[in-house]
Amino acid sequence: MGILNGKKILITGVLTDASLAFGVAQLAQAEGAEVLLTGFGRGLRLTQRTAKKLDPVPEVLELDVTNSEQAAAVSAAITEKWGSIDGALHAIGFAPADCLGDDFFAPEWSDVATALEVSAYSLRSLSDLVSPLMTSGGSIVGLTFDATVSWPAYNWMGVAKAALESLNRYLARELGPQDIRSNLVAAGPVKTMAAKSIPGFTKFEEKWQESAPLGWDVTNTEGVSKACVALLSDWFPQTTGSIIHVDGGYHSIGA
Ligand code: NAP
């Protein structure tokens, strides 16, 4: 019997089979969950194609997390299909190109606002969508890149992740009384589509390989998938507002 047996889970952010969310969807199914995916804009077709690599092939719903009409349609579709939901994975991030790279001061507020809305505020939007459907409690899990320190090139995405990490704590406070948990997994660098848009990503790769006590492979998403699935299960019943590091131990090393 799998640790997600009988659980119904909404998974955002599956774009390709390299996406962190793909590994989570695959393991969630193996652990007994029924999953629904969401796809976004021009990537929707890619999500539909990637969904075919999962068994059984899950339904894909359209969700731009900044679009409240699409969120309402997803909520209605879940209600019709399942009636209620047990878990949701937030694996969404985007920042306009000016927000990343060499010049921290390059972006205008409108670009920063987009990064903050899509990468941080969207956890609230997703929680607004799923929490009313979590009638027997539930678990919301998101993904961050350790925002307690600054990183080269990550710039405003790092600022957005800091907001995401704070929002996670506020959601835990607000949703706890409904037995809904909110947690984040702080992943080390993994080669996904989103990572390719970060200039100098290879620098992270080298640093991690050099310093992570457990070592690190930028193509292996297994540790992240396992942590997310564990948090979506009933095995972390008293954990909320937390950040679990899945980074080979890199965050714990000073020098
Ligand atoms: P990914 O495969 O590119 O996934 C990012 C997803 O966010 C894509 O499916 C993307 O869709 C979606 N998205 C962007 N804007 C959206 C919107 N408005 N509404 C709905 N979905 C939207 O990359 P990933 O690395 O797996 O990223 C998943 C999460 O893990 C992100 O939060 C990322 O910051 C986090 N993370 C990644 C790493 C890493 O090294 N890769 C490390 C730590 C944390 P489109 O591509 O179609 O726009």
Boltz pocket constraint, residues with backbone or C-beta under 6 A from the ligand:
constraints:
  - pocket:
      binder: B
      contacts: [[A, 12], [A, 13], [A, 14], [A, 15], [A, 16], [A, 18], [A, 19], [A, 20], [A, 21], [A, 39], [A, 40], [A, 41], [A, 42], [A, 43], [A, 44], [A, 63], [A, 64], [A, 65], [A, 66], [A, 90], [A, 91], [A, 92], [A, 93], [A, 94], [A, 118], [A, 119], [A, 143], [A, 144], [A, 145], [A, 185], [A, 186], [A, 187], [A, 188], [A, 189], [A, 190], [A, 191], [A, 192], [A, 193], [A, 194], [A, 195]]
      max_distance: 6.0
